[in-house]
Amino acid sequence: MTATAPREGQLWSRCGGCATLLYRKRLRRNLDVCPECGEHARLDAPERVAQLVDPGSFTPLPERAAEVDPIGFVDVLPYPHRLSAARAGTGLAEAVVCGTATIGRHRCALAVMDFRFLGGSLGSAVGELITRAAERALAERLPLVLVTASGGARMQEGALSLMQMATVSQAVAGLREAGLLTVSVLTDPTYGGVAASFATNTDVVLAESGARMGFAGPRVIRQVTGRELPEGFQTAEFLLRQGQVDMVVPRHALRGRLVALLAAAEAGRRAPGVPGQQPPPGPECPADPPARPAPPAEARDAWETVRLARHPGRPTTLDYLDTAFDGFVQLHGDRLGGDCPAVVGGLARLDGRHVMVIGHQKGHTTGELVARNFGMASPAGHRKALRLMRLAARLGLPVVTLVDTPGADPGVDAEEQGQAAAIAENILSLSVLPTPVVAVITGEGGSGGALALAVADRVLMLQHAVYSVISPEGCAAILWPDRGAAPQAARALRLTAPDLCRLGVVDDVVAEPAPGAHHDPEAAARLLREAVLAHLVPLLDVPRATLVRRRRQRFRRFGAARTGVRAGAR
């Protein structure tokens, strides 16, 4: 059981996790986290605000909590008596503290719940205060940060407390429609109506280490099901594995994570691209990509290129994020029950510009490849990618995708979970995504699994990468009597970068250090960084409607009428 942070006047406190007796000043210096076992003690709302915001920057909202007793509820005590006791015991008017502040000099609206006040329960006054905080955020074009700690809806207010789930969620929806970032920080505990509404319907969901979250509490689940719960059930780490939260953050790192998210949101709001600033493109073709020097002449056989594209030492998405990009903040999960390890993504900086980077992740060793399913995304991976793309569009951030997959996961579980529909939804959504998209084929670009991340304004391809409708082995197995005809199939498929550049599928070929990216990963990262910037920067000033129209025109040119096949030809 999580301990409560020690009160003023106490010299010693016993850790709720390891039972160690701790000197209070030492515990306070460690942000009320046990230095022996890492147990995070619960914080009240004023303490939480003090830890997160810049000193002296918090301004409470002028609105005060209303006095409510909508159904005249009485159990052992009348409801008003319980409210009075909670106010006397906490010094707060209600179970939430709302206001505006700066975090790392980035302004935001803030709502912080306090579990001491009737278990942080969601009643009419709490819902009203959080809704007004969201409305203040909307009026002043600010991000909204919600810190949750609650046992659920307030029973003493009956169905009216239930309605607050919808009231606050509508306010969050308004911020989404306006392209304003919403972040929830789950602290221990977050259950019931709060978990099933604004705690989990924000753009980004962080869980503090040690937090527990769920719709039904453990005791209720045991009573209803008669089953014992698995170890770690509903903990922050469990939620991360199940794709329910973007990241688990220890308390000492929480402020830094919020600063990074708020900085990205602020950069997106400043992004150019106001409609009417640029003339429309021609009726048939997208704007020409920037002229760049051609890579060294390709002399390798197609099959040799396939083998280079699959080289285990070839840089992965995480390698590029560590070298070509800066300040990567990884976001996890599809919010529906999975966090596919074959797809990674999150916020990063490229030459000082904030971007959303999403890519397939393979690995270098056999263990890494198996753990990442060889870069073959499940439906959860495609849904995670789609969630991050849509978040980028709402925040006004460009998207960079790094494609390296033999194809989508072909397993039984993937089919049962709707693999085809997940890929289809990604392709459809990328076609209309109102933000710049640059895709880079860094290794293997296999079939629909690759295209699910590659419907872009600019498609680049590393010199020794491949991109094809099917693998050479698969093609040979279907069309050649000799199953060993993969090298021949590779040549016939025209899957190399120079081939695809000539066909117009790829806009630019990115040179690699000889004999390939695996030989000098840092040089490869530098070349990739330069190429992405050369293609991304011109897109940043294109009005969003024009951007989508050009992207559609780009893929329209691959129709039969534009590849020399006449209508009605047999």
C-alpha positions in Angstrom: 0.0 0.0 0.0 1.3 3.4 -0.9 2.2 5.6 2.0 1.0 9.2 2.4 3.6 11.9 2.4 4.6 12.9 5.9 2.8 15.9 7.5 4.5 19.0 8.8 6.0 18.6 12.2 7.0 14.9 11.7 10.7 14.1 12.0 10.5 10.5 10.8 8.3 8.6 8.5 7.9 4.9 7.8 8.0 3.8 4.2 4.8 2.0 3.1 6.8 -0.2 0.8 9.8 -1.5 2.7 8.9 -0.2 6.2 12.2 1.6 6.5 12.2 4.5 9.0 13.2 7.6 7.0 14.3 11.0 8.2 11.7 13.4 7.0 14.0 16.1 5.5 15.8 13.4 3.5 12.5 12.1 2.2 11.4 15.6 1.3 14.6 16.2 -0.6 13.8 13.0 -2.6 10.3 14.3 -3.5 8.7 11.9 -1.0 10.1 8.9 -2.8 11.7 6.3 -0.6 15.5 6.3 -1.3 15.7 2.6 -0.2 12.9 1.0 -2.3 11.6 3.7 -4.6 8.1 3.7 -3.1 6.3 6.9 -4.2 4.3 8.3 -1.3 1.0 10.0 -2.1 1.2 13.8 -2.5 -1.6 16.3 -1.7 -2.6 18.8 -4.4 -0.6 21.8 -3.1 2.5 19.6 -2.8 2.1 18.3 -6.3 1.7 21.8 -7.7 4.8 23.0 -5.9 6.8 20.1 -7.4 5.6 20.6 -11.0 5.3 24.3 -11.7 7.8 27.1 -11.8 8.1 28.9 -8.4 5.6 31.6 -8.0 3.8 31.0 -11.3 0.6 29.3 -10.1 -2.5 31.4 -10.2 -5.7 29.8 -8.9 -8.8 30.1 -11.0 -11.1 32.7 -9.5 -14.1 30.3 -9.4 -14.8 28.7 -6.1 -16.5 25.3 -5.6 -20.2 25.5 -5.4 -22.1 24.1 -2.3 -24.0 21.1 -3.7 -26.2 18.4 -2.2 -28.3 17.5 -5.2 -30.1 14.4 -3.8 -30.1 15.0 0.0 -27.9 11.9 0.5 -27.5 10.5 4.0 -25.6 7.4 5.1 -24.2 7.4 8.6 -23.8 11.2 8.2 -25.5 13.7 6.0 -23.5 14.5 2.9 -22.9 18.2 3.9 -21.3 17.0 7.1 -18.9 14.9 5.2 -18.0 17.9 3.0 -17.4 20.1 6.0 -15.1 17.5 7.6 -13.2 17.1 4.3 -12.7 20.9 4.1 -11.5 21.1 7.6 -9.1 18.2 7.3 -7.5 19.3 4.0 -7.8 23.0 3.9 -9.3 22.7 0.4 -12.7 23.8 -0.9 -13.0 20.6 -3.0 -11.1 17.6 -4.3 -9.3 19.5 -7.0 -7.0 22.5 -7.3 -7.2 24.4 -10.6 -5.3 27.3 -12.1 -2.8 28.5 -14.6 1.0 28.2 -14.3 4.2 27.8 -16.2 6.2 24.6 -16.3 9.7 25.2 -17.7 8.4 28.7 -18.7 5.6 27.1 -20.9 2.2 28.3 -19.8 -0.6 25.8 -19.2 -3.8 25.3 -17.4 -3.6 22.8 -14.5 -6.1 20.7 -12.6 -4.6 18.6 -9.7 -6.8 16.2 -7.8 -6.4 15.5 -4.1 -7.2 12.0 -2.8 -7.5 13.3 0.8 -10.7 15.0 0.0 -13.4 12.2 0.0 -11.0 9.9 -1.9 -10.6 12.5 -4.7 -14.1 11.6 -5.8 -15.7 13.2 -8.9 -18.7 15.2 -8.0 -20.6 18.1 -9.6 -18.3 20.8 -8.1 -15.1 18.9 -9.1 -16.4 18.4 -12.6 -17.3 22.0 -12.9 -13.9 23.2 -11.7 -12.0 20.9 -14.1 -14.3 21.9 -16.9 -13.7 25.6 -16.2 -10.0 24.9 -16.2 -10.4 23.4 -19.6 -12.5 26.3 -20.8 -9.8 28.7 -19.6 -7.2 26.7 -21.5 -9.4 27.0 -24.7 -10.0 30.7 -24.2 -6.2 31.4 -23.8 -5.0 28.8 -26.2 -3.1 26.8 -23.5 -2.3 23.2 -23.1 -4.2 21.4 -20.2 -2.4 19.2 -17.7 -4.6 17.0 -15.5 -3.1 15.2 -12.4 -5.5 12.5 -11.3 -5.9 10.8 -7.9 -9.4 9.4 -7.4 -11.5 6.5 -6.2 -14.1 7.3 -8.8 -17.4 9.1 -9.1 -18.9 10.6 -5.9 -21.7 8.3 -4.7 -23.4 10.9 -2.6 -24.4 12.8 -5.7 -26.0 9.9 -7.5 -26.4 10.1 -11.3 -25.3 13.7 -11.4 -21.8 12.7 -10.4 -21.9 10.2 -13.3 -22.7 13.0 -15.7 -19.5 14.7 -14.8 -17.6 12.1 -16.8 -19.3 13.4 -19.9 -19.1 17.0 -18.9 -15.3 17.0 -18.5 -14.8 14.8 -21.5 -16.7 17.2 -23.7 -14.3 20.0 -22.5 -11.3 17.8 -23.4 -12.9 17.2 -26.8 -13.1 20.9 -27.4 -9.4 21.3 -26.7 -8.7 18.5 -29.2 -10.7 20.2 -31.9 -8.8 23.4 -31.3 -5.4 21.6 -31.6 -4.4 22.2 -28.0 -2.4 19.5 -26.1 -4.1 17.7 -23.3 -2.0 15.6 -20.9 -3.1 13.5 -17.9 -0.7 12.3 -15.2 -2.0 9.2 -13.4 -1.1 9.1 -9.8 -2.0 6.5 -7.2 -4.8 5.7 -7.2 -6.9 6.5 -10.3 -10.1 4.5 -10.5 -13.7 4.4 -11.6 -15.3 7.4 -13.4 -12.2 9.4 -13.5 -10.2 6.6 -15.0 -13.0 6.0 -17.5 -13.1 9.6 -18.7 -10.7 12.5 -18.6 -7.8 10.5 -17.1 -7.5 8.4 -20.2 -9.0 10.4 -23.1 -6.3 13.0 -23.2 -3.7 13.2 -26.0 -0.9 11.9 -23.8 -1.3 9.7 -20.7 1.7 9.6 -18.3 1.7 7.3 -15.2 3.8 8.1 -12.2 5.8 5.2 -11.0 3.8 3.2 -8.5 0.4 4.5 -9.8 -2.5 2.1 -10.1 -5.3 2.7 -12.5 -8.4 0.8 -13.6 -12.2 1.1 -14.0 -13.0 -1.4 -11.2 -10.9 -1.6 -8.1 -9.1 -4.9 -7.1 -11.6 -5.6 -4.3 -14.6 -5.3 -6.6 -13.0 -7.5 -9.2 -12.2 -10.2 -6.6 -15.8 -10.0 -5.3 -17.4 -10.2 -8.7 -15.1 -12.8 -10.3 -14.0 -14.8 -7.3 -10.5 -14.9 -8.8 -7.1 -13.8 -7.4 -5.5 -11.1 -9.4 -2.1 -11.6 -11.1 1.0 -10.0 -9.7 1.3 -6.3 -10.6 -2.2 -6.1 -11.9 -3.4 -2.5 -12.7 0.1 -1.0 -11.8 1.8 1.5 -14.0 4.1 -1.1 -15.5 1.1 -3.4 -16.3 -0.6 -0.5 -18.0 2.4 0.2 -20.1 2.7 -3.4 -21.3 -1.0 -3.3 -22.2 -0.7 -0.2 -24.3 -2.9 1.9 -22.0 -0.3 4.7 -21.1 2.3 6.5 -23.1 5.1 6.2 -20.5 5.8 5.4 -16.9 7.8 8.3 -15.3 9.5 8.4 -11.9 8.6 11.5 -9.9 12.0 13.1 -10.3 11.6 13.0 -14.1 7.9 14.0 -14.3 8.5 17.7 -14.5 11.1 17.2 -17.3 8.7 15.1 -19.3 6.0 17.7 -19.1 8.4 20.4 -20.1 9.3 18.4 -23.3 5.6 17.8 -24.2 4.7 21.5 -23.6 7.7 22.7 -25.6 6.6 20.5 -28.6 3.0 21.7 -28.3 4.2 25.4 -28.2 6.4 24.8 -31.3 3.4 23.3 -33.1 1.2 26.3 -32.4 3.9 28.6 -33.8 4.3 26.5 -37.0 3.6 28.3 -40.3 1.2 27.1 -43.0 -1.6 29.5 -42.9 -3.9 28.9 -45.9 -3.5 31.4 -48.7 0.2 32.0 -48.4 1.3 29.9 -51.3 -0.1 29.5 -54.9 -1.8 26.3 -55.6 0.1 23.6 -57.5 -0.5 22.5 -61.1 -3.5 20.3 -61.8 -1.5 17.1 -62.3 1.7 17.0 -60.3 2.8 17.8 -56.8 5.4 20.5 -56.2 8.8 19.3 -57.3 11.1 18.0 -54.5 14.3 20.0 -53.9 17.2 19.3 -56.2 19.9 17.2 -54.5 23.1 15.6 -55.8 22.6 12.0 -56.9 24.2 9.3 -54.8 27.0 7.3 -56.2 26.1 5.2 -59.2 24.5 1.9 -58.2 26.5 -1.0 -59.4 25.2 -3.8 -57.1 23.0 -6.6 -58.2 19.5 -6.4 -56.8 19.9 -9.5 -54.8 23.0 -8.2 -53.2 21.1 -5.0 -52.3 18.4 -7.1 -50.7 21.0 -8.8 -48.5 22.5 -5.4 -47.6 19.1 -4.1 -46.7 18.7 -7.0 -44.3 22.2 -6.7 -42.7 21.9 -7.2 -38.9 24.2 -4.3 -38.3 22.2 -1.8 -40.3 21.0 1.1 -38.1 17.5 0.7 -36.7 14.9 3.4 -36.0 16.1 3.7 -32.4 19.7 4.1 -33.6 18.6 6.9 -35.9 16.6 8.5 -33.1 19.7 8.4 -30.9 22.0 10.0 -33.6 20.1 11.8 -36.3 17.4 13.3 -33.9 17.6 15.0 -30.5 15.5 14.8 -27.3 13.4 11.7 -28.2 10.4 11.2 -25.9 8.9 7.8 -26.6 5.2 7.4 -26.5 3.7 3.9 -26.0 0.5 2.0 -26.7 -2.6 2.0 -28.9 -4.9 2.7 -25.9 -6.9 -0.4 -26.9 -4.8 -3.1 -25.2 -1.4 -3.4 -26.9 2.0 -1.9 -27.3 3.5 -3.5 -30.3 7.3 -3.6 -29.9 7.8 -3.6 -33.7 6.8 0.0 -34.0 8.3 2.8 -31.9 7.4 6.5 -32.0 7.3 9.8 -30.1 8.4 13.4 -30.1 11.9 14.5 -31.1 13.8 17.5 -32.4 15.4 17.8 -35.8 17.7 20.7 -36.2 15.7 22.4 -33.4 12.3 21.7 -35.0 9.9 19.5 -33.1 8.7 16.5 -35.0 6.8 13.3 -34.5 9.0 10.3 -35.5 7.5 6.9 -36.0 9.3 3.8 -37.3 9.7 0.1 -37.5 12.1 -1.4 -35.0 14.0 -4.6 -35.7 17.2 -5.0 -33.7 20.7 -6.3 -34.2 20.9 -9.6 -32.2 18.7 -12.6 -32.5 17.2 -11.9 -29.1 16.3 -8.3 -30.2 14.9 -9.4 -33.5 12.6 -12.0 -31.8 11.5 -9.5 -29.1 10.6 -7.0 -31.8 9.0 -9.6 -34.1 11.6 -8.8 -36.8 10.0 -5.3 -37.3 6.7 -6.8 -38.4 3.9 -4.7 -36.9 0.8 -6.1 -35.3 -2.6 -4.3 -35.6 -1.7 -2.7 -32.3 1.5 -1.3 -33.9 -0.4 0.2 -36.8 -3.0 1.7 -34.4 -0.2 3.1 -32.2 1.4 4.7 -35.3 -2.0 6.2 -36.3 -2.6 7.6 -32.9 0.7 9.4 -32.9 0.2 10.7 -36.5 -3.2 12.1 -35.5 -1.7 13.7 -32.4 1.0 15.3 -34.5 -1.6 16.8 -36.8 -3.6 18.2 -34.0 -0.5 19.8 -32.5 0.7 21.1 -35.9 3.9 19.0 -35.9 5.3 17.4 -39.0 5.7 13.6 -39.1 8.8 11.7 -40.1 8.5 7.9 -40.6 11.3 5.4 -40.9 10.3 2.2 -42.7 12.2 -1.0 -42.2 10.0 -4.1 -42.2 9.7 -7.4 -44.2 6.0 -6.8 -44.0 3.1 -6.7 -41.5 2.8 -9.5 -39.0 1.1 -12.4 -40.9 0.2 -14.4 -37.7 -3.1 -15.8 -36.6 -3.5 -13.3 -33.8 -2.9 -10.4 -36.1 -5.6 -11.6 -38.5 -8.0 -12.1 -35.6 -7.3 -8.5 -34.5 -8.0 -7.0 -37.9 -4.6 -6.6 -39.5 -6.0 -5.7 -42.9 -8.3 -3.1 -41.5 -5.6 -1.6 -39.4 -3.3 -1.1 -42.4 -6.2 0.2 -44.5 -7.0 2.8 -41.8 -3.4 4.0 -41.7 -3.3 4.4 -45.5 -6.6 6.3 -45.5 -5.7 8.6 -42.6 -2.2 9.4 -44.0 -3.9 10.4 -47.3 -5.7 13.3 -45.6 -3.4 14.0 -42.6 -3.1 17.8 -42.5 0.5 18.1 -41.6 3.8 17.5 -43.5 4.9 13.8 -43.8 8.3 12.6 -44.9 8.9 8.9 -45.1 12.3 7.2 -45.4 12.8 3.6 -46.4 15.8 2.8 -44.4 16.1 -1.0 -44.9 13.3 -3.3 -46.1 10.1 -1.8 -47.4 7.9 -4.8 -47.5 4.4 -4.7 -48.9 1.4 -3.1 -47.1 3.2 -3.1 -43.8 5.7 -0.6 -45.3 3.0 1.5 -47.1 1.1 1.9 -43.8 3.9 4.3 -42.8 4.8 5.6 -46.2 1.9 7.5 -47.7 3.8 10.8 -47.5 4.5 14.1 -49.2 8.1 13.0 -49.8 9.3 9.4 -49.9 13.1 9.0 -49.6 15.0 5.8 -49.8 18.5 4.9 -48.6 20.9 3.8 -51.3 20.9 0.1 -50.3 17.3 -0.2 -49.1 14.6 -2.1 -51.0 10.9 -1.5 -51.4 8.5 -4.0 -53.0 5.1 -5.5 -53.2 6.4 -8.8 -51.9 9.7 -10.3 -50.8 11.9 -11.9 -53.5 11.4 -15.3 -51.8 7.7 -14.9 -51.7 7.6 -13.9 -55.4 9.8 -16.8 -56.4 7.7 -19.3 -54.5 4.5 -18.1 -56.3 5.8 -17.5 -59.8 8.9 -19.6 -60.4 9.0 -23.4 -60.4 12.4 -23.1 -58.7 12.0 -21.9 -55.1 15.7 -20.9 -55.2 14.9 -18.2 -57.8 14.8 -15.4 -55.2 17.8 -13.5 -56.8 16.1 -13.7 -60.2 12.8 -12.4 -58.7 14.7 -9.6 -56.9 16.0 -8.3 -60.3 12.5 -8.6 -61.9 10.7 -6.8 -59.1 12.7 -3.5 -59.7 12.9 -3.0 -55.9 16.1 -1.0 -55.6 16.3 2.7 -54.9 17.5 3.7 -58.4 14.8 1.6 -60.0 12.1 3.2 -57.8 13.4 6.7 -58.3 13.1 6.2 -62.1 9.5 4.9 -61.6 8.7 8.0 -59.6 7.7 6.0 -56.5 10.7 7.5 -54.6 11.5 11.2 -54.6 15.2 11.0 -53.6 17.9 8.4 -53.0 20.0 9.0 -49.8 23.6 8.0 -50.2 25.1 5.6 -47.7 28.7 5.3 -46.5 30.5 2.6 -48.4 30.0 -0.3 -48.4 26.7 0.3 -46.5 25.0 2.1 -43.6 26.1 -0.7 -41.2 29.8 0.2 -41.9 29.5 3.7 -40.4 26.2 4.2 -38.7 27.0 7.8 -37.5 27.8 8.9 -41.1 24.6 7.2 -42.3 22.6 9.1 -39.6 24.2 12.4 -40.7 23.2 11.7 -44.3 19.7 10.8 -43.4 19.3 13.9 -41.2 20.5 16.2 -44.0 18.1 14.5 -46.5 15.1 14.7 -44.3 15.7 18.4 -43.5 16.2 19.2 -47.2 12.7 17.7 -48.0 10.9 18.6 -44.8 11.7 22.3 -44.5 10.1 23.4 -47.8 6.9 21.6 -46.7 6.6 23.5 -43.5 5.4 26.7 -45.3 2.8 24.9 -47.5 -0.8 25.6 -46.4 -2.3 22.4 -45.0 -5.1 22.1 -47.6 -2.6 22.5 -50.4 -0.4 19.9 -48.7 -3.2 17.3 -48.7 -4.2 18.0 -52.3 -0.6 17.6 -53.5 -0.2 14.4 -51.6 -3.3 13.0 -53.2 -2.1 14.1 -56.6 1.3 12.4 -55.9 -0.3 9.0 -55.5 -2.9 9.6 -58.2 -0.2 9.7 -60.8 0.5 6.0 -60.1 -2.8 5.1 -61.8 -2.9 3.1 -65.0 -3.6 6.2 -67.1 -0.3 7.7 -66.0 1.8 4.6 -66.6 0.9 4.1 -70.2 -2.1 1.8 -69.9 -5.0 3.1 -72.0 -8.6 2.8 -70.7 -10.2 -0.3 -72.2 -6.8 -2.0 -73.1 -6.7 -5.7 -72.7 
